[in-house]
Amino acid sequence: MTHPNPEAVAAMIAELRHRSTADDMCGNCFDEERASAADLLAALSAERDALAERCERAERERDDARNLVAGQTIEMDYIRGKFTIAESDLAAARATIAERDEEIARLNAAVYVPGRWQCKKCGFCLMQRTFRASDGAVGVRDEPGEHCPNDGSPLWRVTEREAGNELVDRAEEYLKRAIDAEATIARLTREKAEAREALHVAVDIIMENEPGDSRAVSNIAVSLAAVSCDCANPEAWEIIRARASKGTET
């Protein structure tokens, strides 16, 4: 058995001590690195948690935005549908208005007398007409806005009923005037016959007082006899008027 060299043993002991010191130093460094790593890990974990929270918040905001967009899309579709319905209703309303305008124009033509306007206060009646100087054609002008020249009030249209009633009133007036005229003619005819009969008597009496010679009969007697026989000429009437004027003067 060989014994180790003391110097080698001392060197080995020194090396072991050096190694022990190095191991202690390495252990301290490892502890420091481990503490730093733990701090870094904690910081990274906190940052990760913060990022995860931000991601969750972003996802919630994204979901809310999607829901909002979906709601707005549904609302826009609803609005578009309502707008389409409104456009259809508007087109139908315009068509109905056009039909009503045509119906009103037809009824106006059937109800009102074209071109005839009347004042409700004084009864002034205006007939609107157009005259074309090139060929002399006359037409009807039916435009509102005219005023009465008597009182300045606006003129109103005349309906066919009003015009018909006016025609009936005129016909009744003319019928009454015709009946009155016929009665007057009958009375005058009767009076004429009575006057003619009286004239015959007067001529007979005058002729009884005239001379028997026809050449000596007075002109007034001859003129009255001519009237009595319906054969009086202008000269006979002149004699009668002259005699009548003398009698009036007397």
Number of C-alpha atoms within 10 A of each C-alpha: 3 4 5 8 9 9 9 10 11 11 12 12 12 12 12 12 12 12 12 12 12 12 12 12 12 12 12 12 12 12 12 12 12 12 12 12 12 12 12 12 13 12 12 12 12 12 12 13 12 12 12 12 12 12 12 12 12 12 12 12 12 12 12 12 12 12 12 12 13 12 12 13 12 12 12 13 12 12 13 12 12 12 12 12 12 12 12 12 12 12 12 12 12 12 12 12 12 12 12 12 12 12 12 13 12 11 11 15 13 12 16 17 18 20 18 21 26 19 22 14 12 11 12 15 16 19 13 16 13 13 12 9 8 6 7 9 9 11 12 13 14 15 11 13 7 16 17 20 12 11 11 10 14 16 22 18 21 19 18 16 12 14 14 11 12 12 12 12 12 12 12 12 12 12 12 12 12 12 12 12 12 12 12 12 12 12 12 13 12 12 12 12 12 12 14 16 13 13 17 17 13 16 20 14 12 17 16 10 10 14 11 10 7 9 8 9 15 13 13 19 20 19 22 22 21 16 18 19 12 10 11 15 11 9 10 20 16 13 17 19 13 13 13 12 11 10 9 8 7 6
